């Protein structure tokens, strides 16, 4: 029989210390919850303490015992005994950490047992078990994430250091995209931000995202992941080669290159061999994306994550939910992933056809497909827009040139919104900064 991990002396010490000095509870709640106690009496005692404190009552042996009497405990003598044994009150945080370690061990044993039962049950889908394992493993992992709260002094020092670093980097505090005008708006893609990059088919949202991906990984020497749920890795590499070399994509696909291009080909594509550029095309679920991103972050480090595209993500845990509810849950999960890994997450998104009913075809926030939660959860919402796709005319009645494109920044939690004009090279699906002012 498995010996259940727990520390009875530490449990009693924590309860007794709180009853002796209520202010100790402030330190305890940062590290433990009622589930950190294995002994049921101690668990109920801690729950009672939290309840009394939340309601503004006085926490002592008498008030806690009164709350526990309803559960059938003759608790007052035992609580008083705990108070008498709480000698080392100053070491309370260490005792709380012992409880947290034992709780994690119990959770690991419970998860192992559950996984074994599911694996042995032929009626349970192994893929569902894998998704459950990933979710629960992350939950248990988060139990060990015990961080000391930062003081205002700590925060001010961090802000000051970032300000100093920004001066030396031309005002860029985040991940530089390689697009000067975009970086001037955002000061680089900011860590922990969720960025929704949306557009109708043909607008170039994947192409522009790949340009950023390439700039960041190759030119910026930073680590970037591109999760592709729509195209295979080989297709993406063809597009990256075309963007990088400016050899037309059609020629890359057919191998129709000039002799001089073939002679130079290996040298031209050498920078694309970098390990900074990670393409993942074999993950389709939310849990899979989170698990792979966390694994890469732990083993290699990650500076930015791209996902193409959000509506294709499967959330197997929520089968039967409406598409809108699923997209809402996915967008919140991606925002939490950005915060947990402290990296920008750029999720591409579809738009509804409503924008095409307007004369200028310009998208609006209300066009975000399947969920208003995208607008709520995102720190940035931007739209790719190419007027020439719709054969629109300019103010002089002339067709808008094919190379004219815009990144319409419609939501920016950290600043103002802008229309950034870009140059589009259709033969290689490449976007570049246009030499003009921000609109």
C-alpha positions in Angstrom: 0.0 0.0 0.0 1.3 3.5 -0.9 2.3 5.7 1.9 0.5 9.0 1.4 2.9 11.9 1.6 2.0 14.4 4.3 3.6 16.3 7.2 1.4 16.2 10.3 3.8 18.3 12.4 4.0 21.0 9.8 0.2 21.0 9.3 -0.4 21.4 13.1 2.3 24.1 13.3 0.8 26.2 10.6 -2.7 26.1 12.1 -1.4 26.8 15.6 0.7 29.7 14.4 -2.2 31.4 12.7 -4.3 31.0 15.9 -1.5 32.6 17.9 -0.9 35.5 15.5 -3.5 36.2 12.9 -1.1 38.3 10.8 0.7 35.1 9.9 -2.2 34.2 7.7 -1.1 36.9 5.2 2.1 34.9 4.5 0.3 31.5 4.4 -2.3 32.4 1.7 0.5 33.2 -0.7 1.7 29.6 -0.5 -1.1 27.2 0.5 -4.8 26.5 0.2 -7.0 24.1 2.2 -6.0 21.3 -0.2 -2.4 21.6 1.1 -3.6 19.9 4.3 -4.0 16.1 4.1 -5.5 15.7 7.6 -9.2 16.4 7.3 -9.4 18.1 10.7 -6.6 20.5 9.7 -8.1 21.1 6.3 -11.5 22.0 7.9 -9.7 24.2 10.4 -7.8 26.1 7.7 -11.0 26.5 5.7 -12.8 27.9 8.8 -10.0 30.3 9.4 -10.1 31.6 5.8 -13.9 31.9 6.0 -13.8 33.9 9.3 -11.1 36.2 8.1 -12.9 36.8 4.8 -16.0 37.8 6.7 -14.1 40.2 8.8 -14.3 38.2 12.0 -11.7 37.6 14.7 -9.6 34.4 14.2 -8.9 32.5 17.4 -9.4 29.0 18.8 -12.9 29.7 20.0 -14.3 31.2 16.7 -12.7 28.5 14.6 -14.0 25.7 16.9 -17.5 27.1 16.7 -17.4 26.8 12.9 -16.1 23.2 13.1 -18.6 22.0 15.7 -21.2 21.9 12.9 -19.0 19.3 11.2 -19.1 17.1 14.3 -15.6 17.9 15.7 -14.9 18.6 19.3 -12.2 20.9 18.1 -11.5 23.5 20.8 -9.1 21.3 22.9 -7.2 20.2 19.8 -6.8 23.7 18.5 -5.5 25.0 21.9 -3.0 22.1 21.9 -1.8 23.2 18.4 -1.3 26.7 19.7 0.9 25.5 22.5 3.1 23.6 20.0 3.6 26.5 17.7 7.0 27.7 18.9 8.8 28.7 15.8 6.3 31.2 14.3 9.0 33.1 12.4 9.6 30.0 10.3 6.0 29.7 9.1 6.8 30.2 5.4 9.2 27.2 5.5 6.4 25.1 7.0 4.0 26.2 4.3 6.5 25.2 1.6 6.7 21.7 3.2 2.9 21.4 2.9 3.0 22.5 -0.7 5.7 19.9 -1.5 3.6 17.2 0.1 0.5 18.3 -1.8 2.3 18.2 -5.1 3.5 14.6 -4.3 -0.1 13.6 -3.5 -1.4 15.2 -6.7 1.3 13.3 -8.7 0.3 10.0 -7.2 -3.4 10.7 -7.9 -2.7 11.7 -11.5 -0.6 8.5 -12.1 -3.4 6.4 -10.7 -6.0 8.1 -12.9 -3.9 7.8 -16.1 -3.3 4.1 -15.4 -7.1 3.5 -15.0 -7.9 5.4 -18.2 -5.2 3.7 -20.2 -6.5 0.3 -19.1 -10.1 1.2 -20.0 -10.7 0.3 -23.7 -13.7 2.6 -23.8 -11.5 5.7 -23.2 -10.0 7.4 -26.2 -6.2 7.5 -25.8 -6.1 11.0 -27.4 -8.5 12.2 -24.7 -6.3 10.7 -22.1 -3.3 12.5 -23.5 -5.2 15.8 -23.5 -6.2 15.2 -19.9 -2.7 14.3 -18.9 -1.3 17.5 -20.4 -3.9 19.7 -18.7 -3.4 18.0 -15.3 0.3 18.0 -15.5 0.3 21.7 -16.2 -2.0 22.3 -13.2 0.3 20.4 -10.9 3.3 22.2 -12.3 1.7 25.5 -11.5 1.4 24.4 -7.8 5.1 24.6 -7.6 5.2 28.0 -9.1 5.7 29.9 -5.8 7.0 33.3 -6.5 7.7 36.1 -4.0 5.4 39.1 -4.5 7.3 42.0 -6.0 7.3 45.2 -4.0 6.7 48.6 -5.6 10.5 49.2 -5.2 11.1 46.0 -7.3 8.6 47.2 -9.9 10.1 50.7 -10.2 13.6 49.2 -10.6 12.3 46.9 -13.3 10.6 49.8 -15.2 13.7 52.0 -14.9 16.0 49.2 -16.2 13.7 48.7 -19.2 13.7 52.5 -19.8 17.5 52.5 -19.8 17.6 49.5 -22.1 15.1 51.1 -24.4 17.4 54.1 -24.9 20.1 51.9 -26.1 17.8 50.0 -28.5 16.3 52.9 -30.3 13.1 52.9 -28.2 12.4 49.2 -28.8 11.3 47.5 -25.5 9.8 44.4 -27.0 10.6 42.0 -29.8 11.5 44.0 -33.0 9.5 42.9 -36.0 11.8 44.2 -38.7 9.1 46.6 -39.8 10.2 50.1 -38.7 6.8 51.7 -38.7 5.2 48.8 -36.9 7.9 48.9 -34.2 7.5 52.6 -33.8 3.8 52.1 -32.9 4.4 49.1 -30.5 8.0 49.7 -29.5 8.3 46.1 -30.6 6.0 43.2 -29.9 5.5 43.4 -26.2 6.0 40.4 -23.9 2.8 38.8 -22.5 0.7 40.4 -25.2 -1.9 38.5 -27.2 -2.0 40.0 -30.7 -4.8 39.1 -33.0 -3.8 39.5 -36.7 -7.0 39.2 -38.8 -8.0 39.5 -42.4 -10.2 38.1 -45.1 -8.7 35.4 -47.4 -6.2 36.9 -49.9 -5.3 39.9 -47.7 -1.9 38.4 -46.8 -2.1 37.8 -43.0 -0.1 34.6 -43.2 2.5 36.2 -45.6 3.0 39.2 -43.3 3.2 37.0 -40.2 5.9 34.9 -42.0 7.8 38.1 -42.8 7.8 39.0 -39.1 8.7 35.5 -38.2 11.7 35.5 -40.6 12.9 39.0 -39.5 12.8 38.1 -35.8 14.5 34.7 -36.1 17.1 35.4 -38.9 17.8 39.1 -38.7 16.9 39.6 -35.0 18.6 36.4 -33.8 15.7 35.6 -31.5 13.8 32.4 -31.1 10.4 32.2 -32.7 7.8 29.4 -33.1 5.3 29.2 -35.9 2.4 26.8 -35.3 0.8 26.1 -38.6 -2.6 24.4 -38.5 -3.4 25.2 -42.2 -0.2 24.6 -44.2 2.5 22.0 -44.0 6.1 22.8 -42.9 7.4 22.3 -46.4 4.9 24.8 -47.9 5.9 27.3 -45.3 9.5 26.8 -46.0 8.9 27.4 -49.7 7.2 30.7 -48.8 10.1 31.7 -46.5 12.6 31.0 -49.2 10.7 33.2 -51.6 10.4 36.0 -49.0 14.1 35.8 -48.1 15.5 35.4 -51.7 12.8 37.3 -53.5 12.7 34.5 -56.1 9.0 34.3 -57.2 7.1 31.7 -55.2 5.9 30.0 -58.4 9.5 29.4 -59.4 10.4 28.0 -56.0 7.5 25.5 -56.3 8.4 24.4 -59.8 12.1 24.6 -59.6 12.2 26.9 -62.6 15.3 28.9 -61.7 18.0 30.5 -63.8 21.3 28.8 -63.8 22.8 31.7 -61.8 20.0 31.3 -59.2 20.7 27.6 -58.9 24.4 28.3 -58.5 23.7 30.7 -55.6 20.8 28.9 -54.1 22.5 27.0 -51.2 24.3 30.2 -50.1 21.1 32.3 -50.4 19.1 29.9 -48.1 21.9 29.2 -45.6 20.4 31.7 -43.1 17.1 29.8 -43.0 18.9 26.8 -41.4 19.0 28.7 -38.1 17.6 26.9 -35.0 15.9 30.2 -34.1 13.1 29.5 -36.6 10.9 26.6 -35.4 8.0 25.5 -37.6 5.4 23.1 -36.0 2.8 21.6 -38.3 1.8 18.5 -36.3 -0.1 20.0 -33.4 -3.8 20.8 -33.8 -5.3 21.0 -30.3 -5.1 23.8 -27.7 -3.5 21.5 -25.1 -1.0 20.4 -27.8 0.0 23.9 -28.6 0.4 24.8 -24.9 2.4 21.7 -24.2 4.7 22.1 -27.1 5.3 25.8 -26.5 6.1 25.2 -22.8 8.5 22.3 -23.7 10.4 24.4 -26.2 10.4 27.3 -23.8 11.9 25.2 -21.1 14.5 23.5 -23.3 15.5 26.1 -25.9 13.8 29.3 -24.9 11.2 31.3 -26.9 10.9 35.0 -27.7 7.6 35.0 -29.7 4.9 32.6 -30.8 2.8 32.7 -34.0 -0.3 30.6 -34.5 -2.0 30.2 -38.0 -4.8 30.3 -37.4 -7.0 30.5 -34.3 -10.3 29.1 -35.7 -8.5 25.8 -36.7 -7.4 25.1 -33.1 -9.3 22.0 -31.7 -10.3 22.0 -28.1 -11.0 18.4 -27.4 -11.8 19.1 -23.8 -14.8 21.1 -24.8 -16.5 18.9 -27.4 -20.1 19.8 -27.9 -19.6 23.5 -27.2 -20.6 26.1 -29.8 -17.9 27.5 -32.1 -18.2 30.9 -30.4 -17.8 29.4 -26.9 -14.8 27.4 -28.1 -13.1 30.4 -29.7 -13.7 32.4 -26.5 -12.1 29.7 -24.4 -9.2 29.4 -26.8 -8.5 33.2 -26.9 -8.4 33.3 -23.1 -6.1 30.3 -22.9 -3.7 31.9 -25.5 -3.7 35.1 -23.4 -2.8 33.1 -20.3 0.0 31.3 -22.3 1.4 34.7 -23.3 1.5 35.7 -19.6 2.9 32.5 -18.3 5.7 32.3 -20.8 6.2 36.1 -20.9 6.3 36.2 -24.7 4.1 37.8 -27.4 1.6 35.4 -28.9 0.4 36.4 -32.4 -2.7 34.5 -33.4 -4.0 34.8 -36.9 -7.8 35.0 -37.2 -10.5 34.9 -39.9 -13.0 37.7 -40.4 -16.6 37.5 -41.3 -17.8 38.6 -44.8 -19.5 41.7 -43.3 -16.5 43.9 -44.3 -17.0 43.0 -47.9 -20.5 44.5 -47.8 -19.0 48.0 -47.2 -17.9 50.2 -50.1 -14.3 50.5 -49.0 -14.1 46.8 -47.8 -12.2 47.9 -44.6 -12.6 45.5 -41.7 -13.8 46.6 -38.3 -13.5 45.0 -34.8 -17.1 43.8 -35.1 -16.0 41.6 -38.1 -13.9 39.3 -35.9 -15.3 35.9 -36.6 -17.0 33.6 -34.0 -16.3 35.7 -30.9 -16.4 39.1 -29.4 -14.0 37.7 -26.7 -11.2 38.0 -29.2 -11.5 41.8 -29.0 -11.8 41.6 -25.2 -8.9 39.3 -24.5 -6.4 40.7 -27.1 -4.0 43.5 -26.2 -3.7 44.3 -29.9 -6.0 43.7 -32.8 -4.7 44.5 -36.3 -6.1 43.8 -39.8 -4.4 43.1 -43.0 -6.0 45.2 -45.8 -5.1 45.3 -49.6 -7.5 47.6 -51.5 -6.2 46.3 -54.9 -7.7 42.9 -54.1 -11.1 44.4 -54.5 -10.1 46.6 -57.5 -10.8 49.7 -55.5 -10.0 53.2 -56.8 -8.2 56.0 -55.0 -9.3 59.6 -54.6 -8.4 60.4 -58.1 -10.4 57.6 -59.5 -7.4 55.4 -60.3 -7.1 51.7 -59.4 -5.1 51.3 -56.2 -1.7 49.7 -57.1 -1.2 46.1 -56.3 1.8 46.9 -54.1 -0.2 49.0 -51.7 -1.1 47.3 -48.4 -2.1 48.4 -44.9 -1.8 47.1 -41.4 -4.8 48.6 -39.7 -4.2 48.7 -35.9 -7.8 48.9 -34.5 -7.0 48.1 -30.9 -3.9 48.9 -28.9 -4.1 48.5 -25.2 -0.8 50.3 -24.6 -1.2 53.2 -27.0 -3.0 54.8 -29.9 -4.3 53.1 -33.1 -2.8 53.7 -36.5 -2.9 52.7 -40.1 0.6 51.5 -41.2 1.2 51.5 -44.9 3.2 48.7 -46.3 4.6 47.6 -49.6 3.5 44.3 -51.0 5.5 42.2 -53.5 2.9 39.7 -54.8 5.4 37.5 -56.8 7.1 36.5 -53.5 4.3 37.3 -51.1 6.6 39.7 -49.2 5.7 42.7 -47.2 8.1 45.6 -46.4 7.9 48.9 -44.7 6.8 51.7 -47.1 8.8 54.8 -47.0 6.1 57.1 -45.9 4.6 58.5 -42.7 2.2 56.6 -40.5 -1.4 57.5 -41.5 
